[in-house]
Amino acid sequence: MTTTKTLAQLAEEMDGTQPDAVLITEDSRMVDVNLPANPEHFAEYAAAVLRCDLVEHVKIAPGLHLWMDEEGLGERPRNAFITWFTQNHPDSSELIVHGPVLVTGHHGDQVAPLEGADYLHLALAYGPLSTA
């Protein structure tokens, strides 16, 4: 007998086991990353992870935020997965993304670990690409 679960049930079961954040590379690889212990130094951390000098912050949904190279347009290869993801997300504008992207959670004015539902949303969108 198979048990059917809703996305909300799956997200609740995984909450706390998902990575803090995810790096999506230009070639659409998804890499789990940890957030720094001190959120006050997040901009420097993000710049180091993204290999850039200036970091741009884009809110996709209340708990889903993107961090990318502000100078990446024209300098870095297009990030096809994140471009597709943002253009197909109901709370997002049409955005063309170049370079790697760091995906985090966000609470109030602080960077936070991804919540289970947000990670699941991203992973489900990514899933078909990972099997191609």
N, C-alpha and C positions, 0 to 999 in steps of 0.2 A: 504494500500500500504506500502510495506516495503522499507526502504532505505538501500542501501548497501554502506558501507564505507570501504576504504582501511585501512591497518594497519597504514600507514603514517597519514591518517586523524584522526584516533583514538588517535594516539600518540600526535598529535598536539593539539587535544581537551583536553587531560588530562595533558599536560605539565604544571607543576606548582601545580597540585593537588596530585601527587604521593608522597609517603614518601621520605625523604632525603636518607634513606638507608634501607636495609632489612637484618635482621638476619635470617639465615636458620639454624635451630637446627638439631642435630643428628637424631632426629626422623622426620625430614622433615617438621617441622612446620615453617611457614613464619611469621615473626614478624616485623612490621614496627617500625623503630627507627629514632630518630632525630640525626643529626650530632652536635658535639660541636660547640659553637659559635666561639671558637678560634682554627683554624686548626693546629696551631703549637703544640697543645697538643693531636693530633689525636692518636698517637701511644699508649699513656697512656689510652685514652678513649677506643680504640679498645681492648686493653688487658683487661680492666675491663669488657667490654661487653662480650668478649669471655672467660672470666675466665681463663686467662693464663698469663705467664710471658713474653714470646717472641712472637711477631706477625710477620707472613710472609705475604708479599704482592705478589699477582699474577695478572698480567694484562691478561684479557680474550679478550677484544676488546678495542678500544680507549677510550670509555666512561664507560666501565664496568670492575670494579676491585674487586678482592676478598681479604679479610683479614682473616687469620686463625691462629690457634695455631701452631707455628713452631715445637713444641715438641709433637704435638698431635698424630702423627703416632705411632701406637702401644699402646698408652696410652688412647685414646678416641675411642668410637665407630665410625665405618665408616659412613660418611654422604652420603647416597645412592643418594639423589636427586642432590646434587652439583657434586658428582662424575659423574653421568649420564649427567648432564648439560654440564660440561666441556668437557667430552669425545665426546659429540655430537655438540659442538659449532664449527663452521667453522674456527674460529681464535684461537683455543685453542689446547694445547697438551693433551695427555692422562695423566690425573692427578687423583690419588686416594686420596680422601680427608677424613680426620678423624676429628671429633669434629664439633662444630658450625662454621659458616662462616658468616662474615659481608660483604655485597655486597654494594658498593658505586659507585658513578660516579667519574670522575677524569678529570681535565682540566689542561694542562701543567704539573707542578710538584705539584699541589695541589689537595687534596681530595675535592670532590664537591658532591652536591646532585645528585641523579640519574636523568637522563633526561627521559621524557615520553616514548620515543621509547625503551630505555634500560629497563625500568621498565616493559613495556608491553611485551617485549621479554621474560623476566624472568617470569612474571605472566602467560603468555600463556603456557610456558613450564611446569610450576607448576600446572596449572589448572586441568589436568587429575588426578593428585595425590590427589588434595584436595577433589575430589568427590568420591574417592575410599573407 
